[in-house]
């Protein structure tokens, strides 16, 4: 079963760390953009899907009637499985009681709430427009509206963050009792306001040791609170793993709709143009390539090993590709099992806990 991703490239203000396809100045063209997305969705009419994810940008900067147009067309154009997971990303300062109720009525049943931090000075440096109190209020509005599957985003290794302030954010976050938590270490990307601030000496990226310490603080606190680390950056209460995101890590197919959206569909990976006007005209691709057997085997290992408990399944690999993992990657498996970075559990390979933070040093060997 396929997943569906809907990209909304609008937001109130671009954050200082953001290098995603988002354009605050183009919100006036939102109706034109929605019309283009409806046309693009028609290319996949009748496809069966069991997850839908509205991401951005900030989807909830759209008006209620615009979101209603999009979600209604999803249900009329695709064959949406009963009980499908239908997620929308929400910025805390774009939601109120009324909007939360309307989102639930539309059929959204999962929310990813962009908290990022619970300290206002950290939020200000990030360029976020919300406060810690806004996040708490937004969470209450969503919960009261009937959302019982809410994920919170938490960022760590911020330039002005300390181990103590991170622990404070975690403490405040756990008081809300979210079902799912995604944790992202800040990397300063070229072309962002942070990259300019770094060149000017105003901020400094955390060292590898500081990243590792903060990653360990998060993991320790969330595991003690009853969360399962099912993926390197994601934690959930039992049964609340992100079904949509798991598709990305298990070579599941997904259709990406909108500016800069990526798809894996019928053995091909492609990404739509990042040029707003070109997207409105033709859905032109910025990148497109068909995966070879070798590509698929490498991607399977690179992605599935991110899943901490599931890992790379030996029988599944053989079923997909007609070969054993150890026949395709004999040296890589031997090397990382010997160093203790990979564990052989008999039916699968998983990363050892000590490999989590430095996982790329393992995963990249399979590419």
N, C-alpha and C positions, 0 to 999 in steps of 0.2 A: 504494500500500500504506500502511496506517495504522500509527501508533505507539501504544503503550499506556504510560501513566504511572500508577504505583501510589504513592499518598502515604501514608507512615507518619508520623503526627504525634506520635510519642513520642521522647523523648530522656532522657538521664540528668539533664542540666541545661541550661537555656536559656542560650546564649552572650550576652555583653553587647551584641552588635551585631545580634542576630537579631530580625527582625520577621515570620518565617515562621509558618505554622500549625503550631506544635509545642507540646505540652503535657506536660511531665515528670510532672505530678501525676496524669495520667489513665492511666498505664501499667497500672493494675489493671483497667481496662476494655478491655484489648487484645483479649480474646477476643470481646467484644460488637462491637467495631469491625471485627474481621476478618469476623465473620458478616455485618455490614452491607455490607462491601465485596464479599463473594461475591454477595450479592443484587444489588448495583448492577451487577456484571459481567454478570449474566444479561441485563440490558437490551440488551447488545451481543453476545449469543451468536452465534457463527459468523462474526464479522468476521475478515477476513484482516489479520494484523499481521506486520511484519518487524522491529520494535524493541520492546523492553520496558525500562522504566526504573523501578526502585524508588528513590524519593527520600524526603526528609523535611525536618525531623526526622532521626532516625537509624534506618534500617530494621534495622540489626543489633543494636538493643536487644531485638528480638523473639527469642523462643526458636527453636531450630532447627525444632521441630515446627510452630510457627506460620508460619514462612517457607515450610516445605515445603507446608503447606496452601494457602497463597496461590499459590505458583508452580505447583503441581500443577493448581490450578483454572484458572489462566491457560491451561495447555496443553489442558485438557479443554473449556474454554468457548470459546476462540478458535481460529482456524485459524492457527497460528504457522508462518511460513515456515521451511523448512530453512535453517540458517545464520543465523538471526535474531540480531541483536545484543541481548544480555540483560544489562543493567547493574544493579548495586546500589551505592548509596552506603554507605561504611563510615567510621565514626569510628575512628581508630587504637586507642582504648582499649576498643573493643568487639569486637575480633577476636583470636583466638589460633590456634594451629596446627590444632586440631581443627575449629573453626568455619570456617576457610578451606577446609579439605578438604570439609566438608559443603556449603558454598555451591557449590563447583565441581561436586560430584556432582549437585546439584539442577538444574544447567543454566545457572547464571550463567556468562557468559564474558567479562564486562568489569566492572571495579571503578573507582569514583570514590572516591579516598581523600582525606579532608579534612585535609590537612597544615596548610594556612593559613600557617604559619611554621615555621622550624627554629631559632628562638631562644626559649628557655623564658620569658624575661621578657615577650616579646610575646604568647606563648600565654596566659600568666597574665592579662595585661591583657584579652585577648579573652574571657576566661572559659572557655577550653578546659580540659578535664580531662586531656588527654594532654601528653606531653613530646616533644621531638624524637626521643629514643631510642625512644619508643613508635611513632612513625611509621616509623622505620627497621625496627623489629621487625615491625610489621604488614605492611610492604611485602615483607619476606622470607617471612613466613608465606604471603602470597597468591601470591607467585612460586613458592614451593616446592609449593604446592597445584595448580599448573598454570595459573594465570592469566597469560596472555601479552599481555593488553591492560589495562594499568593506567593510570589518569589520576590526576594529583595536582592538588589545588586549592591555589592560592597567593593570599594576600591582600596588598595593598600599600596604602600611604598610611595605615598605622596611626598612632595618635596618638604612640606612642613609637618609631616606626620612623625610621631614618636611611637615606640612600643606601647607607651602608656595611653596615648590618645587612641591608638588602634584598639586597644583593649576596652576603652570607654565606648567606642562605637559598637563593638561586638556586644557589650553588655546591654546597651540601649536597643540594639537590633533584636536580641534574643527575648527581650521583654515583650515584643510584639508577637512572638511565636509564629514566624512565617513558616510555610510548608517547605520552602526551598530557598537556598541562598547561593548566588553566584559571586565568586570572588575574583577580581581582576587586578593584577599588579600593573601599576602605571609604567608605561614605556613612553618616553618623549619622542613623538613622531615628527619627521621633517614637515615643515609647512604649517605647523600649528603655532598658536601664540606661545605655548610652552617652549617650543624650540627656539624662538626668538629670545624669550626670557632667559633661557639657558646660555645662549651665546653672549648675552649682556651680563652674565654673572649674577642674575637675580635669583635663580633657583639652580638646584643641582640634583641630578638623578641619583637615586639611592644606589649604594654599592651592592654587589652580589650577596655579600654577607648580610647586609641589612634586609634585602629582599627575602633571603632564606629565613632569617629570624622572624620576620612578620608572617611569612607563610606558615611557619610552625606554630605561631601564636593562634592564627586563625584555625588551623587544623585541630590543634589541641582543644581549644574552647568549644568548637562546634561538635566534635566527637563526644566530648564530655556532656554536652547538652542533648545528646541523643540523635544527632544528625549522622547520616551515612555519607561518606565521601565516595560517590559513585563515579566521579570523573575528576580529573586533576584539579579543575577549578570550580567544581559544583558539588554541593551538599544538599541532601534532602531528608525529610522524614520518610519513613518507609511508605512506598507506594506513590510518592510525589516527584519522582524523577521527571525531567522534561522529556516527554515522548518525541517532541519535534526535534530537539537537539540531538537526541540519540540517533536519529536518522543520519545526521552528519558524520557520526563516529562509527557507523556500521555499514557504510556504503549503501544506505537506503536512498532511493530516488526522491528528489524534491524539485519543485518548480518555483523559481523566483520571478516575481512580477514587479516591475518598476525600475526606476533609475539605479544603475549600478548593482542590480540584484543578480545573484549567482544561482545557477541551476545545475543539477546533475540529472539528466533525463535521457533515457535510451542510450546509455553508455557514453554520453557526451557531456563535457563540462563547458559551460559558457557563462559569460557575464555581460549584462546589458551595458550600453554606453553610460558614461558618467556625464555626458553633455546633455543638459536639460532640453534644449531645443531639438537636438537630434533624436532624443527619445520620443518627444512628441510627434516627430515626423515619421519615424520608421522602426523604433525599438532596436536600432543598430547594436551589434555586439562589439564590446571592447576587446573581448577575448573568446576564443572558441577552439576546443580541441577534443578529439575522440581518444578515449583511454585505450591503450594497448593492454594485452594480458599482463605484461610486466608492470605497467602503471597501476593496474587494479590490485595486483598482489602487494605492491609496495604501499599503496594507499590503505589497503586493508590493515596491514601491520601498523603503519604510522598512526592511523586513526583509532583502531580498536584497542590498542594498548593504552590509550588515554582513559579507557573505562577501567577503573581500578579493580573491580571484582570480576567483571565479565572477561576482559582481556581479549586475546586472540585465540579463538576456539579452533582446535586442531581439526575436528571433523567438519566444521563449517568451512574452513579454508580448503580442505580437500574436496568438499562437495562443490564449492564455487569454482575452483580452478583446476581440479583433477591432479593436484600435486600436494605433497606433504610440505609443511612449513620448513622442516629441516632439510628437505631436498633443495628448496629454493634459497633459503637463507642459512646455510650450515655454519658459516663462519660467524655471522652476526649473533645467532642463537648461542653458539658455543662460547663466544667472547663474553656476552652479557650474563649468561648463567654462571660462568666461572667467577665473574667479579661480584655476583650477588645482586646485580641490578635487575635481572629477570629471574622470575621463579617459574619452574616447571611444575604445574599442579596435576600433571597426568593428562587431563583432557584439554588444558589450555596453558598459555603463557600469560603472566601478568607482571607488571612492574612491582618491584619490592618498594616498600615505603621509603627507603632511603634514596630511591631514584626519582621520587615525585618531583622535587624541586628542580633537579637537573635532568628532567626527562628528555629534553631535546638532544642531549648528548647520546642518548640511547635511540630515540625514535629516528633521528636523522640518518642513522646507519642503515635503515631499511629503505631509504629513498634512492 
